[in-house]
Amino acid sequence: MTLPIGFTVRINRRTRLLEAGRVLVGGSPTTVLALTGLARAVLTDRVIRITGEPSARLARLLLDRGMADPVVEALPDLDVDVTVVIPIRDRPVQLDRLLASVPGGLRVIVVDDGSRRPELVAAVARRHGAELLPLPVNVGPAGARNAGLARVATQFVAFVDSDIVLDPDAIRILLRHFADPGVGLAVPRVAAYRRGGSEGWIARYEAGRSSLDLGTEPASIRPRSTVSWASSACVVARVAAIGSGFDDTMRVGEDVDLVWRLVDAGWRARYEPAATAYHDHRIAFWPWLRRKFFYGTSAAPLAQRHSEHIAPAVLAPWGIGLAVVLLAQRWWSIPAALGIAASTANRIARKLPIEHPRRWGAVLAARGVANTLGQFSALLLRHWWPVTAIAAIRSRRIRRAVLVAAVADAVVEYAKSDRSLDPLRFGVARRLDDLAYGAGVWWSAIRRKSFAALRPALSPATEARRGGVSDAADPQHRGPN
């Protein structure tokens, strides 16, 4: 679908401009694009404003490859109606807090999903002027959202969970993305709801590295990309795009399933951190661990529905070889790993249509090495930890690998956090997070007698593409967690 006149996109910070703007390097997976003179003419100070077909084609290409993002502050507010659907079971206090944050003038449908004290939910909905839809039995969040969706008559719908507090401008900002007729869904950044006062270490860990917080950079949501999934804690969607809504047979992972079905159908999904919703995280120890375990149980049902999208890691053949020689921990491991990296850099350089291809081949290969090691670390510590634990009993090499991976992962993730928690307790929380999530993955795999969600995917070797070169060795994969 063509982008409208006036729509504006900006080359994102993950993308580099080389050779006076003639070549772009970035995206997910990493792509090198050599621009024609006509393409360069519509690019000004990293910004493309749609004025006609050439600028629209370039903008769409860069958006689809994850090299550019809409300039949301430059887009006009859409004069459209949106209905807010809130699924809830009990939680009247949280509902009261959420409804107080919903902008005035919007139709709000509160779907009571079989509350034990329905009169309390009804009283809160009535006090805020919200429409109440009581369900006689509990059908789960997906079924409750679908029940509300069936009553939506507007072009757009916002699904908001009861443990969310909305920023006043969140829905308005997300709606701007729908100026692109190809966008079917947009989600905000989900930050921690801060209660004030003294917070425990779990609360501070969640505030810094919550599973629901997808970071500070806008992104296209696509399988096997930098942002490959989104939570349904707060979603604005085009009703025509989502059809009948969520898969109501799923009690967990239904949000990831919806996003991937939309993308497979040709729609686009956007993550927009300029819009913020605040989530009341679980911060008591055992409820927090149970929630992480619960998230992990989504892996097997998602694998059954989307086997081509879900994988604990996406690895190139050379990356597997690199990891294997390093895990061997022999005298020759480091020289062999350097040889593999150098060979990869040389192979990439031969395909780069730029000056100094060897330098950028080395840069891209280094990115691939870092990404490969990060994914193998996640396999050892998160997805495969039961196997790792058994192997570590008998193997000193595995124990050393686990120790190095655990320390390196904690350091890297701590650097990305808000650092409100000391490094030691952050590292402990990080490992507990991984153990609980991985246990959920294995539990669901065993129950469903399918281990598809635990199998890494093999990416193809570096391939030439029209308009550039894509190196599949650097997928920057981030799966649902």
PyMOL commands that set and color helices and strands:
alter all, ss='L'
color gray80, all
select helices_A, chain A and resi 37-41+53-64+72-74+92-101+118-127+140-149+170-179+201-209+239-242+254-264+285-296+299-305+317-328+333-349+357-383+385-394+396-416+423-448+452-454
alter helices_A, ss='H'
color red, helices_A
select strands_A, chain A and resi 8-11+16-18+23-26+31-34+47-49+68-70+82-88+107-113+131-135+156-160+164-166+183-192+219-220+234-238+268-279+314-315+457-458+463-465+468-470
alter strands_A, ss='S'
color yellow, strands_A
deselect
rebuild
show_as cartoon
